[in-house]
Amino acid sequence: MVSFLQTAKAVHALEPSTHWIHVATLAERLRISTDDLEGCTKCVREGGSGAVSNNTFKANPEPYNVKIDLLDLSADNTFNPHYQVNRSNNTSKQNEVAVLFRPAKYYFIGTSESSRSTSLMTEIEIARYVVGEHKELSKNVYKSIGARRRRLWRQWMSGDEEGDSYSIQDLPVIALFFADYFGVKQDRIPPSVLARVKEQIHDILVALNVLTTSDIPRVITRRSMRLSGDSQDIEVEGIASERFRRQHVADTQRSNSPAEISQSDDSLDDILGNNDSADEEPNVELNS
C-alpha cells in the first residue's frame, strides 16, 4: 500500500486537467488502486486518519493536517484536486459505456477557477451522444441515429474505414450541437476543425473511463476526414447558425454545481429541424 504522502506528491506532479476525470482513470494515471486513492482523499477531507473518539486519530503531514473540502469548487486547496459526484444510476446499461450511468467521483486537477469553467455535466452529455446512449436518441425519430452511433463509434474512434460514415453524418452534428464547448462558430466546418473536435471527444471518453489509451491511442485522425475531399469544408444541411450559437449556455456561465440539471436551449429536434416530434430538452442526471 502506498503512503498518504506518496499519493499527495504524485497528485501534485500531475498536469492540470483539461477534462473531469473518473476516479478509476485518475487512479490508473497515479498507478495506484482506486481504494488507495479513495483512502487518500478521505484523509484529506478529515485532516488525518483514525478516530478522535478512541484516541487513534493521526494527523496528516503538513500542509495536509487540516480538513480540506475537495467538493468546494469556489476555492483552491493545498491538495490540488476538486471532485464532484455523479449519482445517476441506470442499471439497465450493461455494456462498455455503462460507466456513464453509474455513481462515481470525478476529479479535476488544478485551480478552482479551472474546475468551474469545465462542466462535468456537459462532458457526460457529450459522451452519451457520441456513443448513441443519450435519452434524446431513444425517441422514435432518432432511434436509427442512436443505433448507428452505437454500432460505429468505436470504429470511428480508431480510424477504421467502417466508421467513415460517422465522420460524415454524426461528427458535424455533435460539433454544432455542443458548439460552445468545442468552439465551433460557423455553419461550414473545415476538416481541420472536425479533426480537433474528434481529438477532444477521444480525450473526454478516456477521462470519463469509457476508453483507455491502450484501447484506442490518441493518434486517431489519420482517416477522420475521408469525406468528400481533403480540402472541402463540411456543411450540415438544415442546421440554422442562430440555433446552434445559442444551443448551450457557455460553460463559463454555468455554476457547474453537481445539483444543476444540464439543459439545452435547443433540443436535438431543433438542431435537425424536427420541431414537431418532441417536447422535452435533453438533460444529464447529475446530482450532488
QUIBEL-V747821 format. One record per helix or strand of 2 or more residues. SS is the DSSP state (2 for helix, 1 for strand). FROM is the first residue (numbers start at 1). LEN is the number of residues. If there is no record, write none. Layout:
# QUIBEL-V747821
ss = {SS SS}
from = {FROM FROM}
len = {LEN LEN}
This chain:
# QUIBEL-V747821
ss = {2 1 2 2 1 1 1 2 1 2 2 2 2 2 2 1 2 1 2 2 2}
from = {4 21 23 34 48 58 81 98 104 112 120 135 140 161 179 188 191 234 241 251 268}
len = {9 2 8 13 2 2 6 4 6 6 11 4 19 17 4 2 17 2 5 3 5}
